[in-house]
Amino acid sequence: MLAGGAVSHNHFHFHRDAMDSALARGLWDVVLAHADALETYTADEPAPWSDFFITRTRLFARAGLDGRSDDHDKRVATLQATAQAADLKLAHDQISNTA
């Protein structure tokens, strides 16, 4: 459906929602596939919004796959601060509940 020529915000929101859904279910390969797809879509014109969700998604997917890294808590705190500064309240709450 997206490959058929959807407008940009559909790509952004579809992949973000798919990442959230897959994270909630522990479907790590699906999570990473959607992060990669969004990154590919925005490669020519990166956006802070998409970069934030890609970074957040990969952090939690890696923790799910490999366990928490030594710097996990520091990276979570950075994401929380970014979400708060950008007024991404739902994302901030999700990070707080997931961390």
Residue, then its C-alpha position, 0 to 999 in steps of 0.5 A: m500500500l505504501a509502495g503504491g505512492a502514499v503521502s509521506h505522513n502515511h509512511f511516518h505514522f504507519h512505521r511508527d505504529a507498526m514499531d509500537s505494535a511489534l515492540a509490545r508483542g516482542l516481535w524483534d525482527v518485525v520491529l527492526a524491519h520497520a525501523d529499517a524501512l522508515e530509515t530507508y524512506t527518510a534517508d534522503e531527507p532525515a527528520p528529527w521525529s523519525d530519527f527519534f522513533i527509529t533510535r527508540t525502537r532499536l534501543f528497546a529491540r536490542a534490549g529484547l534480543d540481547g539484554r540491556s547494554d551497559d549504557h541502556d539506562k543512559r540512552v533511555a534517559t537521553l530519549q526521555a529528555t528528547a521526548q520531553a523537549a519535543d513535547l512527545k508526551l505519549a512517547h515519553d510515557q511509553i519510554s518511562n513504562t518500558a524502561 
